[in-house]
Structure formats: structure tokens, C-alpha cells
Amino acid sequence: MNDHKTILKNSDWVKGISRHGELIMGFIDSMNIFQEAVYVVVAESDNEELIGKTIPMSLTQVESIPDNETKDAGQLEFLIDLALSTGDKEWFNELSAELNGKKQSVN
């Protein structure tokens, strides 16, 4: 999937197919360059048991999602919950403002 031309970094949104064939969309939590692996926090998947978990994926299994395609209201709500659980007030405020902006643009 990944043509290796895109340089991935922590917090990048990616999509791909897990080694068990599940569709995955989430963001990179960490990376292991030597093993050519990324650890993805799953925000959406056709396997609901994976949502919220961090799973290892090969660089060849994922592709970057451009910023303008990434966060819908459901994803923002998931990330807000994650920010709350990690105690990251700044990230929480940033995500809440983004979600409120999306809600206002719909109304």
C-alpha cells in the first residue's frame, strides 16, 4: 500500500489492512524504524474489538491519510475521549474547538 515516498511520523493518520485482513484507520502512536513497523491507535475498524487499541503494523500495510480527509465528528469524539484519558488538556481543548467548529459549520 505505502509507496515509501511518504515519510510517516508520530501522530500521522494512516489507513490500511491488518495482518488478519481487518480494515484499520487510526494514528501512529510510535514507530520502530529498524523493524519497519508502526504502532497504530485504531480509531475505526471493521473489527470493533480493535477500536481504541494500539496494534503493530508493517510500513507496507499502511498509507498516510492527508490531513484534510482525517477527522469527522466521530473520530474527533474518540480523540477527545483519548485526550481525557491521557490527561492532555491542551490536546483536549484543541480537539473540542475543532469539533465545535465542525458542528457550527453544519448548522
HUNORNOR-V924873 format. One record per residue. N is the residue number from 1. SS is DSSP state (hx for helix, st for strand, lp for the rest). OMEGA is omega as a letter, one per 20 degrees, with the letter a starting at -180 (none if undefined). D_CENTER is the distance of its C-alpha to the mean C-alpha in whole Angstrom. Layout:
n->N ss->SS omega->OMEGA d_center->D_CENTER
n->N ss->SS omega->OMEGA d_center->D_CENTER
//
This chain:
n->1 ss->lp omega->a d_center->17
n->2 ss->lp omega->a d_center->16
n->3 ss->lp omega->r d_center->19
n->4 ss->lp omega->r d_center->19
n->5 ss->lp omega->r d_center->20
n->6 ss->lp omega->r d_center->16
n->7 ss->lp omega->a d_center->16
n->8 ss->lp omega->r d_center->12
n->9 ss->lp omega->r d_center->12
n->10 ss->lp omega->r d_center->10
n->11 ss->lp omega->r d_center->7
n->12 ss->lp omega->r d_center->7
n->13 ss->st omega->a d_center->4
n->14 ss->st omega->r d_center->6
n->15 ss->st omega->a d_center->8
n->16 ss->st omega->r d_center->11
n->17 ss->st omega->a d_center->13
n->18 ss->lp omega->r d_center->14
n->19 ss->lp omega->r d_center->17
n->20 ss->lp omega->r d_center->19
n->21 ss->lp omega->r d_center->18
n->22 ss->lp omega->r d_center->15
n->23 ss->st omega->a d_center->13
n->24 ss->st omega->r d_center->9
n->25 ss->st omega->a d_center->6
n->26 ss->st omega->a d_center->2
n->27 ss->st omega->a d_center->2
n->28 ss->st omega->r d_center->6
n->29 ss->st omega->r d_center->8
n->30 ss->st omega->a d_center->11
n->31 ss->st omega->r d_center->13
n->32 ss->st omega->a d_center->17
n->33 ss->lp omega->a d_center->19
n->34 ss->lp omega->r d_center->22
n->35 ss->lp omega->a d_center->20
n->36 ss->lp omega->a d_center->18
n->37 ss->st omega->r d_center->15
n->38 ss->st omega->r d_center->11
n->39 ss->st omega->a d_center->10
n->40 ss->st omega->r d_center->7
n->41 ss->st omega->a d_center->6
n->42 ss->st omega->r d_center->6
n->43 ss->st omega->r d_center->6
n->44 ss->st omega->r d_center->8
n->45 ss->st omega->r d_center->11
n->46 ss->lp omega->r d_center->14
n->47 ss->lp omega->a d_center->15
n->48 ss->hx omega->r d_center->15
n->49 ss->hx omega->a d_center->16
n->50 ss->hx omega->a d_center->12
n->51 ss->lp omega->a d_center->10
n->52 ss->lp omega->r d_center->10
n->53 ss->lp omega->r d_center->11
n->54 ss->st omega->a d_center->10
n->55 ss->st omega->r d_center->11
n->56 ss->st omega->r d_center->13
n->57 ss->st omega->r d_center->13
n->58 ss->st omega->r d_center->15
n->59 ss->hx omega->a d_center->15
n->60 ss->hx omega->a d_center->16
n->61 ss->hx omega->a d_center->14
n->62 ss->st omega->r d_center->11
n->63 ss->st omega->a d_center->11
n->64 ss->st omega->r d_center->10
n->65 ss->lp omega->r d_center->9
n->66 ss->lp omega->a d_center->11
n->67 ss->hx omega->a d_center->11
n->68 ss->hx omega->r d_center->13
n->69 ss->hx omega->a d_center->12
n->70 ss->lp omega->a d_center->8
n->71 ss->lp omega->r d_center->9
n->72 ss->lp omega->a d_center->12
n->73 ss->hx omega->r d_center->14
n->74 ss->hx omega->r d_center->12
n->75 ss->hx omega->r d_center->8
n->76 ss->hx omega->r d_center->10
n->77 ss->hx omega->r d_center->12
n->78 ss->hx omega->a d_center->10
n->79 ss->hx omega->r d_center->9
n->80 ss->hx omega->r d_center->13
n->81 ss->hx omega->r d_center->13
n->82 ss->hx omega->r d_center->11
n->83 ss->hx omega->r d_center->13
n->84 ss->hx omega->a d_center->16
n->85 ss->hx omega->r d_center->16
n->86 ss->hx omega->r d_center->16
n->87 ss->lp omega->a d_center->18
n->88 ss->lp omega->a d_center->17
n->89 ss->hx omega->a d_center->19
n->90 ss->hx omega->r d_center->18
n->91 ss->hx omega->r d_center->14
n->92 ss->hx omega->a d_center->15
n->93 ss->hx omega->r d_center->18
n->94 ss->hx omega->a d_center->16
n->95 ss->hx omega->r d_center->13
n->96 ss->hx omega->r d_center->17
n->97 ss->hx omega->r d_center->18
n->98 ss->hx omega->r d_center->16
n->99 ss->hx omega->r d_center->16
n->100 ss->hx omega->r d_center->20
n->101 ss->hx omega->r d_center->20
n->102 ss->hx omega->a d_center->18
n->103 ss->hx omega->r d_center->21
n->104 ss->hx omega->a d_center->24
n->105 ss->hx omega->r d_center->23
n->106 ss->hx omega->a d_center->23
n->107 ss->lp omega->none d_center->27
//
